[in-house]
Amino acid sequence: MTGDKPRRETRSARKRAAIIEAAAAAFRDEGYEAASMDRIAALAGVSKRTVYNHFGSKDALLGVVFEHFLAQVTARTRIPWDPSRSVSEQLREFAAAKLAMIDDPLWMGLMRMALGVFIQRPELAEQTAMSASASDDGLAVWLRMAHGAGRLQVEDPGRASSQFWALIKGELFWPSIFSLGAAPPDERRAAIVDAAIELFLCRYGAPAESASDEQLTDRGAS
């Protein structure tokens, strides 16, 4: 009998994952208002009652869908501090991890759908905004370590993290969300990231970091 419980829990977890995936696709393709719980249940291969048992309401399901994808972003941006690498190289890795979202059609479709929903239903945006903010915490942790190592001068890692992401998102993320022209080619994207890092380091770079960065970069190139 004890073996039945883990199997039931595994089946339940699979159903939950299938519902989240189905909801994400339905919200993206049909819009939040048009995507019914019946439609989501059919896509997930479960009953509508099962969907409600897991999530309670469509509003709750929308929140879970975004938490699921933001958790993936958080996992990508948990980059450990590495004293053997240049600060700029590591910041570039953070930017690349965040910008991978732009290359994910499902994520971009969800974000565009959510903008309209959140404007009309600001109460739905609050929890998602909190989760989105938490997804940036990996950089704050990294900045604290870089500060402790004397490679950066960052008295408030949380604020510095927000400023770095604002530089990246302002020129690359939000224009893509609003479809303001074609996505920039890779070389243009790299130039924007490099300029953002240069500006960020002008504010937070330690006096000796520029020389150290150059030495580490040259060592890596040789």
C-alpha positions in Angstrom: 0.0 0.0 0.0 2.8 2.4 0.8 4.0 2.2 -2.8 0.7 3.5 -4.1 1.0 6.9 -2.5 4.2 7.9 -4.4 2.6 6.7 -7.6 -0.5 8.8 -7.0 1.7 11.8 -6.1 3.7 11.3 -9.4 0.5 11.1 -11.4 -0.7 14.2 -9.7 2.5 16.1 -10.4 2.4 15.0 -14.1 -1.2 16.3 -14.4 -0.2 19.6 -12.8 2.7 20.0 -15.2 0.5 19.2 -18.2 -2.1 21.7 -17.0 0.5 24.5 -16.7 1.9 23.7 -20.2 -1.6 23.6 -21.7 -2.6 26.8 -20.0 0.5 28.6 -21.2 -0.2 27.5 -24.8 -3.9 28.5 -24.5 -3.2 31.9 -23.0 -0.6 32.7 -25.6 -2.6 31.5 -28.7 -6.2 32.4 -27.7 -5.7 35.2 -25.1 -6.5 35.1 -21.4 -10.2 35.9 -21.7 -10.9 33.6 -24.6 -9.0 30.6 -23.1 -11.6 28.6 -21.2 -10.9 26.1 -18.5 -12.6 23.5 -20.7 -10.1 24.3 -23.4 -7.2 24.1 -21.1 -8.5 20.8 -19.7 -8.8 19.3 -23.2 -5.3 20.4 -24.1 -3.9 18.9 -20.9 -5.9 15.6 -21.3 -7.6 15.9 -18.0 -11.1 16.8 -16.7 -12.1 20.4 -16.0 -12.7 19.2 -12.4 -9.0 18.2 -12.2 -7.9 21.6 -13.4 -10.0 23.3 -10.7 -8.8 20.8 -8.0 -5.2 21.8 -8.8 -5.6 25.6 -9.2 -9.0 26.8 -8.0 -9.6 29.5 -10.7 -8.3 30.8 -14.0 -6.7 33.8 -12.2 -4.8 31.4 -9.9 -3.7 29.4 -12.9 -2.4 32.4 -14.7 -0.3 33.3 -11.7 1.1 29.8 -11.5 2.0 29.9 -15.2 4.1 33.0 -14.8 5.7 31.7 -11.6 6.7 28.6 -13.5 8.4 30.5 -16.3 9.9 33.1 -13.9 11.4 30.2 -11.9 13.2 29.1 -15.1 14.6 32.6 -15.5 15.7 32.6 -11.9 17.5 29.3 -12.4 19.3 30.6 -15.5 20.5 33.7 -13.6 21.9 32.0 -10.6 25.4 32.4 -11.8 28.1 32.0 -9.1 30.7 34.6 -8.5 34.0 33.5 -10.1 37.1 35.5 -9.0 39.2 34.0 -11.8 37.0 35.6 -14.5 36.6 39.3 -15.4 33.6 41.2 -14.0 32.5 42.3 -17.4 32.6 38.7 -18.7 30.4 37.5 -15.9 27.9 40.4 -16.3 27.7 39.5 -20.0 26.7 36.0 -18.9 23.9 37.4 -16.7 22.6 39.5 -19.6 22.7 36.5 -22.0 20.7 34.4 -19.5 18.0 37.0 -19.2 17.9 37.8 -22.9 17.3 34.1 -23.7 13.7 34.9 -22.9 13.5 37.1 -26.1 14.3 34.0 -28.1 11.6 31.9 -26.5 8.3 32.3 -28.6 6.2 30.9 -25.8 7.5 33.3 -23.2 7.2 36.3 -25.5 3.7 35.4 -26.5 2.8 35.1 -22.8 4.3 38.5 -22.0 2.4 40.2 -24.7 -0.8 38.6 -23.6 -0.2 39.5 -20.0 0.4 43.2 -20.7 -3.2 43.7 -21.8 -4.6 41.6 -18.9 -2.6 43.3 -16.3 -3.5 46.8 -17.5 -7.2 45.9 -17.1 -6.7 43.7 -14.0 -3.9 45.3 -11.9 -4.7 43.0 -9.0 -3.4 40.1 -11.1 -0.2 41.9 -11.8 0.9 42.4 -8.2 2.0 38.8 -7.4 3.6 38.4 -10.8 5.6 41.6 -10.3 6.8 40.3 -7.0 7.9 37.0 -8.6 9.6 38.9 -11.4 11.5 41.0 -9.0 12.6 37.8 -7.1 13.9 36.4 -10.4 16.6 39.1 -10.5 17.9 38.3 -7.0 20.7 36.1 -8.4 22.5 39.2 -9.7 22.2 40.9 -6.3 23.8 37.9 -4.6 26.6 38.0 -7.2 27.1 41.7 -6.8 27.4 41.3 -3.0 30.2 38.7 -3.6 32.0 40.9 -6.1 31.8 43.8 -3.6 33.2 41.6 -0.9 36.1 40.6 -3.1 36.9 44.3 -3.8 36.2 44.0 -7.5 33.1 46.3 -7.4 31.9 49.1 -5.1 28.3 48.2 -4.5 26.8 49.4 -1.2 23.2 48.4 -2.2 23.2 45.2 -4.3 19.5 45.2 -4.7 19.4 48.7 -6.2 22.5 48.1 -8.4 20.8 44.9 -9.7 17.7 46.8 -10.6 19.8 49.4 -12.4 21.7 46.8 -14.4 18.5 45.0 -15.5 16.9 48.4 -16.5 19.9 49.1 -18.8 19.5 45.7 -20.5 15.7 45.5 -20.6 15.3 49.1 -21.7 17.0 48.7 -25.0 16.4 45.0 -25.7 13.7 43.3 -23.7 10.8 45.9 -23.7 11.2 46.9 -27.4 10.9 43.2 -28.3 7.8 42.8 -26.0 6.1 45.7 -27.7 7.3 44.6 -31.2 9.0 48.0 -31.8 10.7 46.9 -35.0 12.6 43.8 -35.8 14.8 42.1 -33.1 18.3 43.5 -33.3 20.9 41.1 -34.9 23.3 39.3 -32.7 26.2 41.8 -33.2 23.9 44.8 -32.4 22.6 43.0 -29.3 26.1 42.3 -28.1 27.1 46.0 -28.7 24.1 47.1 -26.6 25.0 44.7 -23.8 28.7 45.8 -23.9 27.6 49.5 -23.7 25.3 48.7 -20.7 28.1 46.9 -18.9 30.6 49.7 -19.6 28.1 52.3 -18.2 27.4 50.1 -15.1 31.1 49.7 -14.4 31.6 53.4 -14.6 29.3 53.7 -11.6 30.2 50.6 -9.6 33.7 49.5 -10.8 36.4 49.4 -8.1 39.5 51.6 -9.0 41.7 48.6 -9.6 39.1 46.6 -11.5 39.7 48.0 -15.0 43.3 46.8 -15.0 42.3 43.5 -13.5 39.5 43.0 -16.0 41.9 43.6 -18.9 44.4 41.2 -17.5 41.8 38.4 -17.1 40.3 39.1 -20.5 43.7 39.0 -22.2 44.6 35.8 -20.3 41.4 34.2 -21.6 42.1 35.2 -25.1 45.6 33.9 -25.2 
